[in-house]
Amino acid sequence: MPSKSGGGDQVAPPSPHGSAADAGDAGYSKDLKARHINMIAIGGAIGTGLFLGAGGRLASAGPALAIAYAVCGLFAFFVVKALGELVLHRPSSGSFVSYAREFLGEKGAYVAGWMYFLNWSTTGIADITAIALYTHYWSFFTDIPQWVLALIALAVVLAINMISVKIFGELEFWFAVIKVAALVVFMVIGIVLLATQHPVGGETPGFSQITDHGGVFPNGLMPVIIVMQGVVFAYSCVELVGVTAGETAEPEKVVPKAVNAIMWRVGFFYVGSVLLLALLLPWDKYQDGQSPFVTVLSKLGVDGAGDVMNLVVLTAAMSSLNSGLYSTGRILRSMAMAGTAPKFTARMNASQVPYGGILLTSAVCVIGVGLNYVVPGKAFEIVLNIAALGIVSTWCTIMLCHWVFVRRAKAGLVERPSFQLPGSPVTEWVTIAFLVGVIALMWNDPDVGRKTVMLLPLIAAALVGGWFAVRGRVRALAAEDQLKR
């Protein structure tokens, strides 16, 4: 169907494999280059969840956190591998929402899209909270209320995101370069400290920091299980590769390389850095609300070391917020063209940016500014848990779409690319079972996790009510689309 965007009446291009194209794909530029996609894939695996969240999780789960990162990282790789295969089947800026429409029907796309919006709108709140917390590290900003800093961060990133996809790609490229460079430098410093047995805050680095402080599971297995949803949150941006594929000229060349590289990045950056942190200091020296990297560097007594790392993790939070506004803008536009999101979210500006969806996500983030005003100490943990619901829903949707896609391929209805998720259909169902298990285990956390799970009936009721509100428009647009074919 024709686009009603500011970019003019453009029809979505046909899929190279003959499958249904997404009307929401019309009007976008193809300005993202291979280096943008590759660095966005790296940056998606390195964000606030590692830089800020790892401190509190180490203090809770101990060195076993590295195992949690490895397990969750494996399933994150399965998800992004499945998504990569779907991208090669049909690149789309609507990503998994577009695939849900094709393989699960419009109801599936509706649920997938709004749960993803829940994910990123709450993640945006977590990001602006993290930015405010990082900024408070410096005494100059201590007296500025946390909610004011959060509001400033949102305004800056919103303005940046509205310019063009090329500017977005450049910013994410350099954000990722900074994050990767900082982690590499930190790991080199950590390895040198470990090799030379140089004291860190009065502690001698080595395996004794684990064996002399309760072992790998100092608090037992349950704390490790409880932090799983937070660890899943740390990987929540890996699916961004699927969204960006709709705005690159050669997704069939770029996406497989970016996806395959995620696995070793997860092992090196997440598992490696957490293990290194556990070897440098006892697990109970880390704390919630402060980056574990800042904790280590500050204890070294090197002037400015903590400041530099704090600036880097501030960059990571800004990057995550930038990515969230980018992806929800594209997803909401895909939904709006099918009638399941407000009409204004389909609008694009002269720079081919879907500003309507970006503004809607930003409006929800403003609620997060209020959360920072009311409960500044709990804002990050509350929204992190709610975001986990959206992430799990998104990843389960991707695996369900892939399962149906493979079934259709076996029936000869579609053709699978050479880039494939191994072990189908077992891989899909094991991944879904793991993700559902993570949500179920949140019940064991009475403070925040249980309250989050109790939100599920309310979310389900809102989705059902919303569907009844939009189904008439969905049917009308579908009928109109059929007449145009």
Stockholm file with secondary structure:
# STOCKHOLM 1.0

chainA/1-485         MPSKSGGGDQVAPPSPHGSAADAGDAGYSKDLKARHINMIAIGGAIGTGLFLGAGGRLASAGPALAIAYAVCGLFAFFVVKALGELVLHRPSSGSFVSYAREFLGEKGAYVAGWMYFLNWSTTGIADITAIALYTHYWSFFTDIPQWVLALIALAVVLAINMISVKIFGELEFWFAVIKVAALVVFMVIGIVLLATQHPVGGETPGFSQITDHGGVFPNGLMPVIIVMQGVVFAYSCVELVGVTAGETAEPEKVVPKAVNAIMWRVGFFYVGSVLLLALLLPWDKYQDGQSPFVTVLSKLGVDGAGDVMNLVVLTAAMSSLNSGLYSTGRILRSMAMAGTAPKFTARMNASQVPYGGILLTSAVCVIGVGLNYVVPGKAFEIVLNIAALGIVSTWCTIMLCHWVFVRRAKAGLVERPSFQLPGSPVTEWVTIAFLVGVIALMWNDPDVGRKTVMLLPLIAAALVGGWFAVRGRVRALAAEDQLKR
#=GR chainA/1-485 SS CCCCSTTCSCCCCCCTTSCCCCGGGTTCCCCBCHHHHHHHHHHHTSSHHHHTHHHHHHHHHGGGHHHHHHHHHHHHHHHHHHHHHHHHHSCCTTHHHHHHHHHTCHHHHHHHHHHHHHHHHHHHHHHHHHHHHHHTTSGGGTTSCHHHHHHHHHHHHHHHHTSCHHHHHHHHHHHHHHHHHHHHHHHHHHHHHHHHTCCBTTBCCSTHHHHTTTCSCTTCSHHHHHTHHHHHHHTTTTTHHHHHGGGBSCHHHHHHHHHHHHHHHIIIIIIHHHHHHHHHSCGGGCCTTSCHHHHHHHHTTCTTHHHHHHHHHHHHHHHHHHHHHHHHHHHHHHHHHHTSSCGGGGCCCTTSCCHHHHHHHHHHHHHHHHHHHHCTTTHHHHHHHHHHHHHHHHHHHHHHHHHHHHHHHHTTSSCCCSSCCTTTTHHHHHHHHHHHHHHHHGGGCTTTHHHHHTTHHHHHHHHHHHHHHHHHHHHHHHHHHHHHC
#=GC SS_cons         CCCCSTTCSCCCCCCTTSCCCCGGGTTCCCCBCHHHHHHHHHHHTSSHHHHTHHHHHHHHHGGGHHHHHHHHHHHHHHHHHHHHHHHHHSCCTTHHHHHHHHHTCHHHHHHHHHHHHHHHHHHHHHHHHHHHHHHTTSGGGTTSCHHHHHHHHHHHHHHHHTSCHHHHHHHHHHHHHHHHHHHHHHHHHHHHHHHHTCCBTTBCCSTHHHHTTTCSCTTCSHHHHHTHHHHHHHTTTTTHHHHHGGGBSCHHHHHHHHHHHHHHHIIIIIIHHHHHHHHHSCGGGCCTTSCHHHHHHHHTTCTTHHHHHHHHHHHHHHHHHHHHHHHHHHHHHHHHHHTSSCGGGGCCCTTSCCHHHHHHHHHHHHHHHHHHHHCTTTHHHHHHHHHHHHHHHHHHHHHHHHHHHHHHHHTTSSCCCSSCCTTTTHHHHHHHHHHHHHHHHGGGCTTTHHHHHTTHHHHHHHHHHHHHHHHHHHHHHHHHHHHHC
//
